[in-house]
Amino acid sequence: MLQVSVVRKRPGFCLEATFAAPTPGIIALFGRSGSGKTTLVNIISGLLAPDAGEVRLDDQVLTDSGAGIAVAVERRRIGYVFQDARLFPHLNVAGNLRYGERRARAARQVIGFDEVVTLLGLAQLLRRRCRELSGGERQRVALGRALLAQPRLLLLDEPLASIDAARREEVLPYLEALRDQLAIPMVYVSHQFDEVLRLATHVVLLEAGRVLAQGPVNEVSLRPELQSVVGPDLVGAVLEGVVVRLDPDSGSADLAVGTGTLQVSLRDVPLGSRVRLQLLARDVILATQPVQGLSVRNALASTVTAISNDDYGAVLVRLDVGGETVLARITQNALRALNLRPGDAVWTLVKAVSTRGHAFRLAAGP
Amino acid sequence: MNGSGPAELDALRLSLEVAARSVGFSLPLAVLVAWILTRARFPGRILFDAFVHLPLVLPPVAVGYVLLILFGARGPIGGWLRSHFGIELAFTTAGAALATAVMTFPLMVRAIRLSLENVDRGLEEAARTLGAAAVDRFVSITLPLMLPGILAGAVTAFAAGLGEFGAVITFASNVPGVTRTLPLALYTAMQSPTGDALALRLAVLSLALGLLGLLAAELLVRRVRRLLGR
C-alpha cells in the first residue's frame, strides 16, 4: 500500500493531494501538464519536501512532517526514471547500469544484472555511449539502472513524453513485462489515457494540485471528473474480459465480459488472456429495437441506468450491459427522438473495429 | 654570457617548478572555492567572491607586499609556519610558488566555476535516487563532469604562472637559481648593459611557452569533453 497525504504551497501553485493505492501494481498519476503530477512524484522520492504531510510505503514511514521524519533520498530505495532519462554522460550503458547496482549491495537483491539486461533487451547496447542511444533506448537504460538499485518502489515520470509516438513501442512492451513479471510497485505519471489504459492497475486523477478521483481504472473511467481532464472525445467505459475465441483471419477476438461476449479487433493475444479495453462513449450507438442489416458486430441487450448532460451540448447515457457499465454519448436530438428514460431497455451497438488501439492484453492468462 | 647558458636553463627550470608547485597547491583549494561560490548560499558570499577575485585587479606588487606582511619570517602566518614546521616562504622557491598561486587563483576558480555551473543538477539528483550520498555523488558524478573546467583552469593557471612577475619579485625577491624565474631573468637581463641577446632569447622562450600552454589547454579540454560524451 502506498499512502500519500501531502500539502505543498508555492506562489501560483498549491498541491494538496491525498491518495492510497495497493501495491504491487502500477499506480497511474494521471492529469494534464501543470496538475502537480511531477511535484507529487518528487515528494514521494524525497527530492522535494512537502510543507506538511505523510508518505508511507507498506509499513515504512518515508515522510512524516508531524513526527519530523524525512528519510534521505539516497536511503529511500525508490527508483526514479526521469522524463529526460538523465543518463550519466561520462559512463557507458554498462557503467550507468552498474552505478545503482554497486550502491545497492546491502539491499536484498530482487533482480540481477543479467536479468535486467534480458528483460529490457539491453545486451546489444552495453558498450555504447549514452549519446548514441535513441530516445527509447535511453529510457530502457534508465529503467534498468533504476531497477538494479533494487528499489522498493519505482517512479516513472512520463517516460514516453520525450519519445516520438512511433518509437513508444520500443518501451511500452518492456513496461508491460515489468508489470507482469516483477513484484516491484510502480508509480507511472502520464497525461495520455491510452498509456493508463494499457499499463495501470490503479488511477489517481489529478487536476490543479488536487485529487479528483482515484480507484481501479474501470471505476475511474466512469467518473464524470475524467471528462474535465481528457475532454469529451476520450471519455468511455473501461471493461475487462477474457479471450474466449480467436479469429486470426479477420483479426478479431471474442471477449467474455460480464455475462455477455463482445467481439473486438485484436490480434496477437493468446486464448484465455485477460484484455482491458475502452469503449469510447462517442462510438457507442443505441437502438430501441433489434436492428438488421447493419455492419455493427455487437448488439447487446442493455438497460438505461442514468442520463446526464455532458456540458458539450450532448448527453451521456449510462447503461447496464450484462452487469457491466457502458457509456454512450448521443445528441439531444437523438435522446428526444428515442424518448429514452432510465429503466428503458435498449440495444447497445458497438463496432468491433472501434476498439482497435483501445484494447490491450493485461497479464498473461492462467 | 654566450649561447644557451645556464641562466636560461635555470630560469626555465625554475619557472616550470614554480608554476607546477603553485598549481598543485592551489588546485584542490580552487575546486573547493568554486564549489562554495556556485553551490553554497551564505551571507557575505558577494564579499567572498570579490576577495577571491582581488588578485585580478590589484597591482601584483601590492599582492606581493601583503604576502610579505602575512607570510614573511616575522609575519603572523609566516612566523607560525617557521616555528611549528620550519617552513620558510619569503625569498624561497616555495614562496615564489605561493605568490604565483595567489595571483593565478582567480583564473583557476573562474574556469572551474564555469564548468561546475554547467553540471546538470538533475544528474546529481538521479545519482541520489540510486543511493549515492553527498561525497559519493561529488566524486562519482560532479567531479568527472567538471573535469574539462578543472583541466582548463589548471593549464591556464600553469601557463600564466610561468610568467608571474610583480608578486614574485616583491615577496620572493630575485635570487638566481632560487626565485629568478623566466620573467625575472628577462628583467635582470634588460637591466644589464650586455644582456640584450639574453633578454631576446628569454622573451622568445616565454612566448613559446605561453603559446604551448594555451594550445595544450585547448586540446586537452577538447579530448576530455569527447571522452565525457559532450
Interface residues (C-beta under 8 A of the other chain):
Chain A: S45 L47 A72 V73 E74 R75 R76 R77 I78 G79 Y80 F82 D84 R86 F88 P89 H90 Y99 G100 R103 A104 R129 C130 R131 R145 A146 A149
Chain B: D120 G122 L123 E125 A126 A127 R128 T129 L130 G131 A132 A133 D136 S140 I141 P144 L145 L227 L228 G229 R230
